[in-house]
Amino acid sequence: MKIEKNAPAQPCMPMQDSLGRFFSPISGFTKYEYVVLEIYKILLKDTLNDSSVETNAMNGAIFFADYYFKKLNQLEDEKENISTIIQ
């Protein structure tokens, strides 16, 4: 099963409008954006307000998020390839 990084990070709660119809509001961050934000916060934690540091931190966060999802999908692929022995 592939991990979809563009899927919503948090579940959407259905809402009801004034006419009684149900709808799903905008979900917010994708899983990818959420992971990038979390990594970015960690990378910026101990830095000063320097624009070059912020740019490098964002590039680093994107790099690590790409690596994170690549590894997750590799692990999911490995799980599917394990054969089950039935006795």
Residue pairs with C-beta under 8 A, 6 or more apart in sequence:
1 76
1 80
2 73
2 76
3 31
3 69
3 72
3 73
3 76
4 31
5 30
5 31
5 32
5 35
5 69
6 30
6 31
6 32
7 30
7 31
8 27
8 28
8 29
8 30
8 31
9 27
9 28
9 29
9 30
9 31
9 33
9 34
10 27
10 28
10 29
10 34
12 24
12 25
12 27
13 24
13 25
14 22
14 23
14 24
15 22
15 23
15 24
15 25
16 22
16 23
17 23
29 37
31 69
32 65
32 69
35 65
35 68
35 69
36 58
36 61
36 62
36 65
37 61
39 60
39 61
39 64
39 65
39 68
40 57
40 58
40 61
43 57
43 60
43 61
44 53
44 54
44 57
47 53
47 54
47 57
